[in-house]
Amino acid sequence: MMLASGLASTPAGAEELTGTLRKVKETGVITLGFRDASVPFSFLDGNQKPVGYALDICYRIADAVKERLGLSKLDIRLNGVTSATRIPLIANGTIDLECGSTTNNFERRNQVAFTNTDFLTATRFVAKRSAGLHTIDDLRGKTVVSTSGTINLRQIMEANTARKLGLTILPAVDHAEAFLMVQNGRAAAFVMDDVLLASLVAGAKDPGAFEISSEALSKPEPYAIMLRREDAPFKAVVDAATAKLYTSPEGKALYERWFTQPIPPRGINLNLPMDEALQRAFLRPSDSPDPATYSRSGGEHPQGAPRRWARR
């Protein structure tokens, strides 16, 4: 990280710019990809304006890029993405940063790069409380849904095969559609990152009618802002900017704004204080996709404990 900080402080005119930095310098524009329903990371507020925790992080990165390039003005453009389009749009240069709820894992790093971890989550499912579904085996023979283009969809498919569950697995266009399928009975459960399920439940008309599973389909995994691979100068600026944010009081304040306070458009409060594992991740910023990086012993951390979700 010291190397990243050093690179980020190099004057823009002292070296020939390449990659994203050159593109931004020449155009005066940086393009951020946003999601429309990944509460509280990236979503549309009551005025259809993109807002969220991940977008706020990306705005801090844009400020750092502006300073690094010595620009008097930097135009920030927003471009909507989905689970299926986010990686292609990063790879083909349509967007420069993906500001959503994307898991940093080894498979994706063959296609894209990630900056330092900004959240930790595990895969679970949400179902109607009246259905009494708490574990993966409880889903046997049921119809379940997950969002197209996500790791979660693959995980439930793998569990279905490994455990011979006999599931009917449906893909949904986005998280909102998938949760609606549970609400209207088209699916018994929606498999997704636990924090995103918590946000959907909190925003439901009757939150008490839904319950998040006690059993997880994965160990806690890191979320991070996504950028193009093999663009070391740009990544150095992004890594330095996020490390500076996360290790400062502003990083904790930003987290609390989106996870422990009322958020738009309906003023829901997720009531998710920063746990010990994420506190450690913020103190020692890392772009590692290995969950062991964020735990004391390499096992699951408090955020992955079933009791966290039992009350929901």
KOLSERO-595040 format. One record per residue (C-alpha): residue number from 1; residue in one letter; y, z, x. Coordinates in steps of 0.1 Angstrom, whole numbers. Example, Ala and Ser with C-alpha at 12.3 -4.5 7.8 and 13.67 -1.06 7.14 Angstrom:
BEGIN
[1,'a',[-45,78,123]]
[2,'s',[-11,71,137]]
END
This chain:
BEGIN
[1,'m',[0,0,0]]
[2,'m',[23,5,30]]
[3,'l',[18,-31,38]]
[4,'a',[28,-41,3]]
[5,'s',[59,-21,5]]
[6,'g',[69,-36,38]]
[7,'l',[64,-71,26]]
[8,'a',[83,-65,-6]]
[9,'s',[114,-53,14]]
[10,'t',[115,-85,36]]
[11,'p',[147,-105,29]]
[12,'a',[141,-136,8]]
[13,'g',[157,-159,34]]
[14,'a',[137,-146,63]]
[15,'e',[106,-166,55]]
[16,'e',[96,-197,36]]
[17,'l',[87,-188,1]]
[18,'t',[54,-199,-14]]
[19,'g',[35,-196,-46]]
[20,'t',[50,-177,-75]]
[21,'l',[80,-164,-56]]
[22,'r',[89,-200,-47]]
[23,'k',[85,-211,-83]]
[24,'v',[106,-182,-96]]
[25,'k',[133,-188,-69]]
[26,'e',[136,-225,-78]]
[27,'t',[136,-221,-116]]
[28,'g',[153,-187,-120]]
[29,'v',[126,-179,-146]]
[30,'i',[96,-156,-147]]
[31,'t',[72,-159,-176]]
[32,'l',[54,-129,-190]]
[33,'g',[23,-132,-212]]
[34,'f',[21,-108,-242]]
[35,'r',[-4,-98,-269]]
[36,'d',[6,-95,-305]]
[37,'a',[-17,-67,-315]]
[38,'s',[-28,-46,-285]]
[39,'v',[-10,-14,-295]]
[40,'p',[5,3,-276]]
[41,'f',[2,-20,-246]]
[42,'s',[16,-52,-259]]
[43,'f',[24,-60,-296]]
[44,'l',[50,-71,-321]]
[45,'d',[73,-46,-336]]
[46,'g',[88,-46,-371]]
[47,'n',[112,-74,-360]]
[48,'q',[84,-95,-345]]
[49,'k',[97,-86,-310]]
[50,'p',[71,-82,-283]]
[51,'v',[72,-46,-270]]
[52,'g',[48,-21,-254]]
[53,'y',[37,-1,-224]]
[54,'a',[24,-30,-204]]
[55,'l',[55,-51,-211]]
[56,'d',[77,-23,-199]]
[57,'i',[57,-23,-167]]
[58,'c',[62,-60,-164]]
[59,'y',[99,-57,-168]]
[60,'r',[100,-33,-139]]
[61,'i',[81,-59,-119]]
[62,'a',[106,-86,-129]]
[63,'d',[134,-64,-116]]
[64,'a',[116,-60,-83]]
[65,'v',[111,-98,-80]]
[66,'k',[148,-104,-88]]
[67,'e',[157,-80,-60]]
[68,'r',[132,-95,-36]]
[69,'l',[146,-130,-41]]
[70,'g',[182,-119,-41]]
[71,'l',[189,-135,-75]]
[72,'s',[220,-126,-94]]
[73,'k',[202,-135,-126]]
[74,'l',[165,-138,-136]]
[75,'d',[155,-153,-169]]
[76,'i',[125,-135,-185]]
[77,'r',[105,-157,-209]]
[78,'l',[78,-144,-231]]
[79,'n',[47,-164,-239]]
[80,'g',[20,-152,-264]]
[81,'v',[-16,-151,-252]]
[82,'t',[-50,-141,-267]]
[83,'s',[-81,-127,-252]]
[84,'a',[-94,-162,-248]]
[85,'t',[-63,-179,-234]]
[86,'r',[-49,-152,-211]]
[87,'i',[-69,-161,-179]]
[88,'p',[-65,-199,-183]]
[89,'l',[-27,-195,-188]]
[90,'i',[-25,-173,-157]]
[91,'a',[-46,-198,-136]]
[92,'n',[-27,-229,-147]]
[93,'g',[8,-214,-141]]
[94,'t',[19,-212,-177]]
[95,'i',[25,-174,-173]]
[96,'d',[32,-155,-141]]
[97,'l',[21,-120,-153]]
[98,'e',[-2,-110,-182]]
[99,'c',[12,-79,-198]]
[100,'g',[-15,-67,-221]]
[101,'s',[-47,-46,-222]]
[102,'t',[-69,-65,-197]]
[103,'t',[-98,-48,-179]]
[104,'n',[-98,-52,-141]]
[105,'n',[-134,-60,-132]]
[106,'f',[-153,-78,-104]]
[107,'e',[-161,-108,-125]]
[108,'r',[-125,-115,-135]]
[109,'r',[-114,-111,-99]]
[110,'n',[-132,-144,-92]]
[111,'q',[-106,-161,-113]]
[112,'v',[-74,-139,-112]]
[113,'a',[-59,-109,-94]]
[114,'f',[-48,-75,-106]]
[115,'t',[-22,-50,-95]]
[116,'n',[-25,-12,-96]]
[117,'t',[-43,5,-124]]
[118,'d',[-21,15,-154]]
[119,'f',[-47,29,-178]]
[120,'l',[-84,38,-180]]
[121,'t',[-106,31,-210]]
[122,'a',[-143,29,-221]]
[123,'t',[-160,7,-247]]
[124,'r',[-169,23,-280]]
[125,'f',[-170,13,-316]]
[126,'v',[-152,23,-348]]
[127,'a',[-168,25,-382]]
[128,'k',[-161,40,-416]]
[129,'r',[-167,77,-414]]
[130,'s',[-188,76,-446]]
[131,'a',[-213,53,-428]]
[132,'g',[-223,81,-404]]
[133,'l',[-225,58,-373]]
[134,'h',[-220,77,-341]]
[135,'t',[-243,62,-314]]
[136,'i',[-253,27,-304]]
[137,'d',[-288,31,-319]]
[138,'d',[-272,40,-352]]
[139,'l',[-260,3,-354]]
[140,'r',[-296,-10,-355]]
[141,'g',[-299,-39,-379]]
[142,'k',[-261,-38,-387]]
[143,'t',[-234,-65,-385]]
[144,'v',[-209,-57,-358]]
[145,'v',[-177,-75,-346]]
[146,'s',[-158,-77,-314]]
[147,'t',[-129,-98,-302]]
[148,'s',[-136,-132,-288]]
[149,'g',[-131,-136,-250]]
[150,'t',[-135,-99,-242]]
[151,'i',[-159,-79,-220]]
[152,'n',[-166,-58,-250]]
[153,'l',[-183,-87,-269]]
[154,'r',[-205,-93,-239]]
[155,'q',[-214,-56,-236]]
[156,'i',[-226,-53,-272]]
[157,'m',[-246,-86,-268]]
[158,'e',[-263,-71,-237]]
[159,'a',[-269,-38,-255]]
[160,'n',[-284,-57,-285]]
[161,'t',[-308,-75,-262]]
[162,'a',[-317,-45,-240]]
[163,'r',[-323,-21,-269]]
[164,'k',[-337,-47,-294]]
[165,'l',[-312,-36,-320]]
[166,'g',[-314,-66,-342]]
[167,'l',[-276,-68,-346]]
[168,'t',[-257,-96,-362]]
[169,'i',[-227,-100,-338]]
[170,'l',[-195,-117,-350]]
[171,'p',[-166,-128,-329]]
[172,'a',[-130,-122,-342]]
[173,'v',[-99,-140,-332]]
[174,'d',[-80,-108,-324]]
[175,'h',[-83,-70,-328]]
[176,'a',[-65,-69,-361]]
[177,'e',[-89,-93,-377]]
[178,'a',[-119,-74,-363]]
[179,'f',[-107,-41,-377]]
[180,'l',[-100,-57,-410]]
[181,'m',[-136,-68,-411]]
[182,'v',[-147,-32,-409]]
[183,'q',[-122,-21,-435]]
[184,'n',[-134,-47,-460]]
[185,'g',[-171,-42,-453]]
[186,'r',[-178,-76,-436]]
[187,'a',[-189,-56,-405]]
[188,'a',[-202,-21,-401]]
[189,'a',[-185,-15,-367]]
[190,'f',[-159,-30,-343]]
[191,'v',[-167,-28,-306]]
[192,'m',[-136,-25,-284]]
[193,'d',[-118,-4,-258]]
[194,'d',[-115,31,-271]]
[195,'v',[-77,34,-268]]
[196,'l',[-72,2,-288]]
[197,'l',[-96,15,-315]]
[198,'a',[-76,47,-315]]
[199,'s',[-43,28,-321]]
[200,'l',[-59,9,-350]]
[201,'v',[-72,40,-366]]
[202,'a',[-39,58,-362]]
[203,'g',[-21,29,-378]]
[204,'a',[-45,26,-408]]
[205,'k',[-35,36,-443]]
[206,'d',[-61,63,-443]]
[207,'p',[-69,72,-406]]
[208,'g',[-94,99,-418]]
[209,'a',[-116,72,-433]]
[210,'f',[-126,59,-398]]
[211,'e',[-144,74,-368]]
[212,'i',[-148,63,-332]]
[213,'s',[-183,65,-318]]
[214,'s',[-193,95,-297]]
[215,'e',[-214,72,-274]]
[216,'a',[-197,47,-251]]
[217,'l',[-211,14,-240]]
[218,'s',[-195,16,-206]]
[219,'k',[-181,39,-181]]
[220,'p',[-143,42,-181]]
[221,'e',[-127,10,-167]]
[222,'p',[-92,2,-154]]
[223,'y',[-65,-18,-171]]
[224,'a',[-40,-36,-150]]
[225,'i',[-13,-63,-151]]
[226,'m',[-29,-96,-142]]
[227,'l',[-15,-123,-119]]
[228,'r',[-27,-154,-100]]
[229,'r',[-52,-151,-71]]
[230,'e',[-45,-160,-35]]
[231,'d',[-8,-154,-39]]
[232,'a',[-4,-126,-14]]
[233,'p',[34,-125,-11]]
[234,'f',[39,-122,-49]]
[235,'k',[11,-96,-52]]
[236,'a',[28,-76,-25]]
[237,'v',[59,-74,-45]]
[238,'v',[40,-66,-77]]
[239,'d',[19,-39,-60]]
[240,'a',[49,-23,-44]]
[241,'a',[68,-22,-77]]
[242,'t',[40,-7,-97]]
[243,'a',[31,18,-70]]
[244,'k',[68,29,-69]]
[245,'l',[68,33,-107]]
[246,'y',[35,51,-111]]
[247,'t',[43,77,-83]]
[248,'s',[77,84,-98]]
[249,'p',[87,107,-127]]
[250,'e',[96,75,-145]]
[251,'g',[60,64,-146]]
[252,'k',[49,96,-164]]
[253,'a',[79,93,-188]]
[254,'l',[70,57,-196]]
[255,'y',[34,67,-204]]
[256,'e',[45,95,-226]]
[257,'r',[69,72,-245]]
[258,'w',[40,50,-256]]
[259,'f',[11,75,-259]]
[260,'t',[25,109,-270]]
[261,'q',[56,99,-291]]
[262,'p',[61,79,-323]]
[263,'i',[61,42,-316]]
[264,'p',[72,12,-337]]
[265,'p',[70,-3,-362]]
[266,'r',[55,26,-383]]
[267,'g',[62,56,-361]]
[268,'i',[25,63,-354]]
[269,'n',[17,88,-326]]
[270,'l',[-15,82,-306]]
[271,'n',[-14,118,-292]]
[272,'l',[-31,108,-260]]
[273,'p',[-17,129,-231]]
[274,'m',[-24,115,-196]]
[275,'d',[-57,129,-185]]
[276,'e',[-67,140,-150]]
[277,'a',[-83,107,-140]]
[278,'l',[-52,87,-148]]
[279,'q',[-30,113,-131]]
[280,'r',[-51,107,-100]]
[281,'a',[-48,70,-104]]
[282,'f',[-10,73,-106]]
[283,'l',[-8,96,-75]]
[284,'r',[-29,71,-55]]
[285,'p',[-22,36,-68]]
[286,'s',[-50,12,-64]]
[287,'d',[-60,-22,-76]]
[288,'s',[-97,-14,-73]]
[289,'p',[-119,-23,-103]]
[290,'d',[-145,4,-94]]
[291,'p',[-145,33,-119]]
[292,'a',[-156,56,-91]]
[293,'t',[-121,52,-75]]
[294,'y',[-106,72,-104]]
[295,'s',[-131,101,-106]]
[296,'r',[-138,131,-83]]
[297,'s',[-176,124,-81]]
[298,'g',[-179,88,-91]]
[299,'g',[-191,97,-126]]
[300,'e',[-174,96,-159]]
[301,'h',[-140,114,-161]]
[302,'p',[-125,134,-190]]
[303,'q',[-111,104,-207]]
[304,'g',[-146,91,-212]]
[305,'a',[-159,123,-227]]
[306,'p',[-172,119,-263]]
[307,'r',[-154,150,-275]]
[308,'r',[-121,132,-270]]
[309,'w',[-129,110,-299]]
[310,'a',[-149,133,-321]]
[311,'r',[-118,144,-340]]
[312,'r',[-107,109,-350]]
END
